[in-house]
Amino acid sequence: MDIKDLLEYNWFCSRKFLDGLGKLPWSEVVEDRGASFGSIRNIFLHSLEAEQGWFRHLARGKIGEWPSHDYDKEFQSVEAMRKYAEEVEAEGRSYLKKLRPSGLGKPFPIAWHGKSFRVEDVLMHVVEECLHHRGEIMCLMWQIDAEPPYTGYPGYLLESGKLKRSEKKRTSRKSGK
């Protein structure tokens, strides 16, 4: 497993959450719940903005402007959120396609820390940020008796086809299934 695998998993999880949010009444998605960014929608969009921002910063080699949206005006449906998630994923894929393995160790300056971090560390932060906020959204969904999507890594491997047949058989024999 490498950072690119984790980013693939991250995008898989985002799509699963969007599917789950699509099953909720919109009023539940936008209700201010006193969480980090208020509503489920706003938390999800914040994580997308952070992801997009980091990919753009890394692509230009320095910190620049952060993406900023008027959530109430621009995102009035889960489909609008999905379109933005697809845009962010496409930007991420474009960046990763150009990133050579040697680029993962390249230093990237982050002024507010007064230090440089490896590109791979910044990408890990992208995954961590999204994971953190998805956990927050899961808790908010439980509070309204909504079942969050299953996004465990083993499920991702099975559903995405990343677990090869021979590995599935080996795993099944070990577990007795």
C-alpha positions in Angstrom: 0.0 0.0 0.0 1.2 3.5 -0.8 -0.2 7.0 -0.6 -1.8 6.8 -4.0 -3.7 3.7 -2.8 -4.9 5.7 0.3 -6.1 8.5 -1.9 -8.0 6.0 -4.1 -9.6 4.7 -0.9 -10.4 8.3 0.2 -12.2 9.0 -3.1 -14.1 5.7 -2.8 -15.2 6.8 0.7 -16.4 10.2 -0.5 -18.5 8.6 -3.2 -20.0 6.2 -0.6 -20.8 9.1 1.7 -22.5 11.1 -1.1 -24.6 8.0 -1.9 -25.6 7.9 1.8 -26.3 11.6 2.0 -28.5 11.2 -1.0 -30.8 9.0 1.0 -31.4 11.6 3.7 -33.9 14.5 3.5 -32.0 17.6 2.4 -33.2 19.4 5.5 -31.2 16.9 7.6 -28.1 17.4 5.4 -28.1 21.2 5.8 -29.3 21.6 9.4 -26.7 23.3 11.6 -25.8 20.7 14.2 -23.2 22.8 16.1 -20.4 20.6 14.6 -17.0 21.8 13.3 -18.6 23.4 10.2 -22.2 23.4 11.3 -24.0 21.0 9.0 -23.2 17.7 7.4 -23.1 19.4 4.0 -20.7 22.1 5.2 -18.4 19.6 6.9 -18.2 17.4 3.7 -17.6 20.5 1.5 -14.9 21.8 3.9 -13.0 18.6 3.5 -13.3 18.8 -0.3 -12.0 22.4 -0.3 -9.1 21.3 1.9 -8.3 18.4 -0.4 -8.6 20.6 -3.5 -6.5 23.3 -1.9 -3.7 20.9 -1.0 -3.6 19.4 -4.5 -3.4 22.9 -6.0 -0.7 24.1 -3.6 1.4 21.0 -4.3 0.9 21.4 -8.1 2.2 25.0 -7.9 4.9 24.2 -5.4 3.8 26.7 -2.7 0.8 27.7 -0.7 -1.6 29.9 -2.6 -5.3 30.8 -2.3 -7.6 28.3 -0.7 -10.8 27.3 -2.5 -13.8 29.1 -1.1 -17.4 28.6 -1.9 -20.7 30.0 -0.8 -22.2 26.7 0.4 -25.8 28.0 0.7 -25.8 29.4 -2.9 -23.6 26.9 -4.7 -24.6 23.6 -3.1 -28.4 23.2 -2.8 -28.4 19.4 -3.5 -26.3 16.3 -3.0 -25.9 16.2 -6.8 -24.2 19.7 -6.7 -21.9 18.3 -3.9 -21.2 15.2 -6.0 -20.3 17.3 -9.0 -17.8 19.2 -6.9 -16.4 16.0 -5.4 -15.8 14.7 -9.0 -14.0 17.9 -9.9 -11.8 17.6 -6.8 -11.1 14.0 -7.6 -10.2 14.8 -11.2 -7.7 17.5 -10.0 -6.2 15.0 -7.6 -5.9 12.3 -10.2 -4.3 14.8 -12.6 -1.7 15.8 -10.0 -0.9 12.2 -9.1 -0.5 11.2 -12.7 2.3 13.8 -13.0 3.9 13.0 -9.7 6.9 10.8 -10.0 7.9 8.5 -7.1 11.0 10.7 -6.5 8.6 13.6 -6.0 7.0 12.1 -2.9 10.1 12.9 -0.9 10.4 16.5 -2.2 10.2 19.1 0.5 7.1 21.3 0.5 7.2 24.5 2.6 4.3 25.2 5.0 4.8 28.8 6.3 2.6 28.6 9.3 4.7 25.7 10.6 7.9 27.4 9.6 9.1 24.1 8.2 8.9 21.9 5.0 7.2 18.6 4.9 7.6 15.9 2.3 5.0 15.9 -0.4 4.0 12.4 0.7 3.3 13.8 4.2 1.1 16.5 2.9 -0.8 13.9 0.9 -1.2 11.8 4.0 -2.7 14.9 5.7 -5.2 15.1 2.9 -6.4 11.6 3.7 -6.3 12.2 7.4 -8.3 15.4 7.1 -11.0 13.7 5.1 -11.1 10.7 7.3 -11.4 12.9 10.4 -14.4 14.8 9.0 -16.1 11.6 7.7 -15.9 10.3 11.2 -17.6 13.5 12.4 -20.3 13.1 9.7 -20.8 9.4 10.8 -21.5 10.6 14.4 -24.0 13.2 13.1 -25.8 10.6 11.0 -26.1 8.3 14.0 -27.6 11.2 16.0 -30.4 11.4 13.5 -30.8 7.6 13.3 -29.3 7.4 9.8 -27.0 4.6 9.0 -23.7 5.8 7.6 -22.2 4.0 4.7 -19.7 1.2 5.3 -16.3 2.4 4.3 -14.0 -0.1 5.9 -10.8 -0.7 4.0 -11.4 -4.4 3.5 -14.8 -3.6 1.9 -13.1 -1.1 -0.4 -10.6 -3.8 -1.5 -13.3 -6.2 -2.2 -15.7 -3.8 -3.9 -13.0 -2.1 -6.0 -11.5 -5.4 -7.2 -8.1 -4.5 -5.7 -8.1 -7.8 -3.7 -7.1 -10.4 -6.3 -9.0 -13.7 -6.5 -6.0 -15.7 -5.2 -5.8 -13.4 -2.1 -9.6 -13.8 -1.5 -9.2 -17.5 -1.5 -6.2 -17.5 0.8 -8.0 -15.1 3.2 -11.1 -17.3 3.1 -9.1 -20.5 4.0 -7.4 -18.8 6.9 -10.6 -17.5 8.4 -12.4 -20.9 7.8 -15.0 -19.4 5.4 
